[in-house]
Amino acid sequence: MALARRTVKTTRHLDAFRSALAVLLPAQSGLTLQQTAKVLGIGTASIHRRQTRLRLGRTGTSGTRNWGGRRQALLTPQEEIAFLKPWAEQAQQAGLLVLAPIRVALAQRVGQPVKASVVWRLLARHGWRKVAPDTRHPKNDPQIMKAWKKNSQKRWQPCSARAACAVGGFA
């Protein structure tokens, strides 16, 4: 409690100040963890973590746990590079890769089923990208298309057989 009071008076860091308040508010004002969390604008679990951090003497931001990163990674970054190396060589030779074989190989490597999104994220992490087809054909000639549009018939032609019209719904 004395450390929390001293921290409130001397600190210049917002994180340390909130940690001290997480201890002082329940102790002096009788607030619950939920009420304290609401006052400080943080989650209830964060109140307990801040109290523990202050009790252990870590008032600043140094020594706190880093919550980011790859906590559920299937492979280390080095293992990922080694896994993708043969696929990169194959892509150099063939010009493209299919996702399904990579997915099967990754599932065998890690020993569990792997979703396609995991493989897409793996490839994106290493700078690979999905190559989509062009929106138009490379041999497309806009002038030929324009001429065809000018000379094409602009109305429906009558059906040659009555049965064919009935089937198509235009009878």
C-alpha positions in Angstrom: 0.0 0.0 0.0 2.9 2.4 0.8 4.5 1.6 -2.5 1.2 2.4 -4.3 0.9 5.8 -2.5 4.5 6.7 -3.3 4.0 5.7 -6.9 0.9 7.9 -7.3 2.9 10.9 -6.0 6.1 10.4 -7.8 5.5 8.6 -11.1 5.4 10.3 -14.5 4.2 7.2 -16.4 0.5 6.6 -17.0 0.9 2.9 -16.8 2.6 3.0 -13.4 0.0 5.5 -12.2 -2.9 3.2 -13.2 -1.2 0.2 -11.5 -1.0 2.2 -8.3 -4.6 3.2 -8.6 -5.6 -0.4 -9.2 -4.2 -1.1 -5.7 -5.4 2.1 -3.9 -9.0 2.3 -5.2 -10.2 -1.1 -3.9 -8.2 -0.7 -0.6 -9.2 2.8 0.3 -12.6 3.3 -1.4 -13.8 -0.3 -1.1 -14.5 -0.6 -4.8 -14.8 -4.1 -6.3 -12.5 -5.2 -9.2 -15.3 -4.5 -11.7 -15.9 -1.0 -10.4 -12.2 -0.3 -10.3 -11.9 -1.5 -13.9 -14.7 0.7 -15.0 -13.1 3.8 -13.3 -9.7 3.1 -14.9 -11.2 2.2 -18.2 -9.5 -1.2 -18.4 -10.6 -4.9 -18.1 -11.1 -6.7 -14.8 -8.3 -9.1 -15.5 -6.0 -6.1 -16.1 -6.7 -4.9 -12.6 -5.4 -8.1 -11.1 -2.3 -8.1 -13.4 -1.6 -4.5 -12.4 -1.9 -5.2 -8.7 0.5 -8.2 -9.0 2.9 -6.1 -11.0 3.0 -3.4 -8.4 3.3 -5.9 -5.6 6.3 -7.5 -7.3 7.9 -4.0 -7.6 7.6 -3.5 -11.3 6.0 -0.1 -11.4 7.2 0.9 -14.9 6.6 -0.6 -18.2 9.9 -2.6 -18.2 9.6 -6.2 -17.5 5.9 -6.4 -18.5 4.7 -9.2 -20.7 4.5 -8.6 -24.4 1.0 -9.6 -25.4 1.6 -9.4 -29.2 3.4 -11.9 -31.3 2.8 -15.4 -32.6 1.6 -17.3 -29.5 0.0 -20.2 -31.5 2.6 -20.6 -34.2 2.8 -24.0 -35.8 6.5 -23.5 -36.9 9.2 -21.0 -36.0 10.1 -18.4 -38.6 13.3 -20.4 -39.5 11.3 -23.6 -39.9 8.8 -21.8 -42.1 11.6 -20.6 -44.4 13.0 -24.1 -44.6 9.5 -25.5 -45.4 8.9 -23.0 -48.2 12.4 -23.4 -49.8 11.5 -26.4 -52.0 8.2 -24.7 -52.9 10.0 -21.5 -53.9 12.3 -23.5 -56.2 9.3 -25.2 -57.7 7.6 -21.9 -58.3 10.8 -20.6 -60.0 10.6 -23.5 -62.5 6.9 -23.9 -63.0 5.8 -20.3 -62.6 3.0 -21.0 -60.3 1.9 -23.1 -57.3 -1.3 -24.7 -56.2 -2.4 -24.3 -52.6 -3.6 -27.8 -52.0 -0.3 -29.6 -52.1 1.3 -27.0 -49.9 -1.5 -27.5 -47.4 -1.1 -31.3 -47.4 2.7 -31.0 -46.9 2.2 -28.5 -44.0 -0.3 -30.7 -42.3 2.1 -33.6 -42.5 4.9 -31.5 -41.2 3.0 -30.2 -38.2 1.1 -33.5 -37.6 -2.4 -31.9 -37.5 -5.0 -30.7 -40.0 -4.4 -27.3 -41.4 -7.0 -24.9 -42.8 -6.3 -23.1 -46.1 -6.3 -19.7 -44.4 -3.3 -20.8 -42.3 -1.4 -21.5 -45.5 -2.4 -18.2 -47.1 -1.2 -16.3 -44.0 2.1 -18.3 -44.1 2.7 -17.4 -47.7 1.7 -13.7 -47.1 4.2 -13.5 -44.1 7.0 -14.5 -46.5 6.0 -12.0 -49.2 4.2 -14.4 -51.5 1.0 -13.3 -53.2 -1.9 -14.7 -55.1 -1.6 -14.0 -58.8 -5.1 -13.5 -60.2 -5.8 -13.7 -63.9 -6.1 -10.5 -65.9 -9.6 -8.9 -66.4 -9.2 -9.1 -70.1 -7.5 -11.3 -72.6 -4.0 -10.2 -73.8 -5.0 -10.6 -77.5 -8.1 -8.5 -77.0 -8.5 -5.8 -79.7 -10.8 -3.0 -78.6 -11.3 -1.8 -82.2 -12.5 -5.2 -83.4 -14.9 -5.3 -80.4 -16.2 -1.8 -81.3 -16.8 -2.8 -84.9 -18.7 -6.0 -83.8 -20.9 -4.0 -81.5 -21.8 -1.6 -84.3 -22.7 -4.3 -86.8 -24.4 -6.8 -84.5 -28.2 -7.2 -84.6 -29.9 -5.2 -81.9 -33.2 -7.3 -81.7 -34.2 -10.8 -81.0 -34.7 -13.2 -83.9 -37.9 -15.3 -84.0 -37.6 -18.9 -83.1 -37.4 -21.4 -85.9 -39.4 -24.2 -84.2 -42.4 -23.6 -82.0 -41.3 -26.2 -79.5 -37.9 -24.5 -79.0 -39.6 -21.3 -78.2 -41.9 -22.9 -75.6 -38.9 -24.5 -73.9 -37.1 -21.2 -73.7 -40.1 -19.4 -72.3 -40.4 -17.0 -75.2 -43.6 -18.4 -76.9 
